[in-house]
Amino acid sequence: MAIIKRHWTPEAADEWRKEDWIAIVLSALSYVLLTVGSALSFLLLTSGFI
């Protein structure tokens, strides 16, 4: 069984699943890390470029 399900029925697509929560957490984390990295690179700090 796959960790992330890729095919749903229309009825199952209306319900919140673990894939939805994974997407919420990863998208929020990526936006925060992108913002912090951009701010640090504008300040010319090495950690912002990493």
C-alpha positions in Angstrom: 0.0 0.0 0.0 1.3 3.4 -0.9 1.9 6.1 1.7 0.2 8.8 -0.4 -3.0 7.8 -2.2 -3.2 9.3 -5.7 -6.7 8.2 -6.9 -10.0 9.0 -5.2 -13.6 8.6 -5.9 -15.6 11.8 -6.0 -17.2 11.0 -2.6 -13.8 10.4 -1.0 -12.4 13.6 -2.5 -14.8 15.7 -0.4 -13.4 14.3 2.9 -10.2 15.5 4.7 -7.5 12.8 4.5 -4.0 12.6 5.7 -2.7 13.7 2.3 -4.5 17.1 2.8 -2.8 17.6 6.2 0.6 16.7 4.7 0.0 19.3 2.0 -1.0 21.9 4.6 2.1 21.4 6.7 4.5 21.2 3.8 3.2 24.3 2.1 3.3 26.4 5.3 6.8 25.2 6.1 8.0 26.0 2.6 6.6 29.5 2.6 8.2 30.2 6.0 11.6 28.9 4.9 11.4 30.8 1.7 10.6 34.0 3.5 13.4 33.5 6.1 15.9 32.6 3.4 15.0 35.6 1.3 15.3 38.0 4.2 18.7 36.6 5.2 20.0 36.7 1.7 18.9 40.3 1.3 20.9 41.0 4.4 23.8 39.2 2.7 24.2 36.6 5.4 25.6 33.3 4.4 22.9 31.2 6.0 20.3 32.9 3.7 22.0 31.6 0.6 22.1 28.1 2.0 
